């Protein structure tokens, strides 16, 4: 009896969801209901294939999710200035209470 434990690559966890059959719509119907269709794709996240006489012309895909707060990290860049030595102590050794006997 052989037991194989595979702790390696598992595509179901690392690959994006496999593309299921995509919904399609004729270009004339898309033209008539364009704004509603775009809102549906945005809200549901389901892409839509636009066809002309059965031939794919365009694919409407939902926008990527916005970053949670992209502007906070690095927002203070360029606002600080270094004046003087940043490595040496602020006060001399004679002024430290811990070193006084």
Phi, psi and omega in degrees: 000134181240130176248125180247121175254115181252106179258022184265218186291126176233108187301332183292340178262334187254341180268150172298162181304138179295144184285120176280168179306125185276143178288142179236159182212141177292148183297328179293320177291322178298318181298322182286331185234033188305307184296319178294321180294316179298319178294322179295317179296318180296316185283324182270334182080008181265122180292163183223135179259125178262129182238153172236113183055039177084356180260128181299132180248318182207159175236125177264119180241152180290153178289158177292155179293139180290151176294150186300311177204080189287346188264349184284322183286119180085009183290339180264006181302131177085002182263344181258151175232143179264119178241113179095195184271124181264357183261317184284160180297154180290318180248156178288166183296332180290336184271354181280128178290329181293332182269350179283140181263000000 
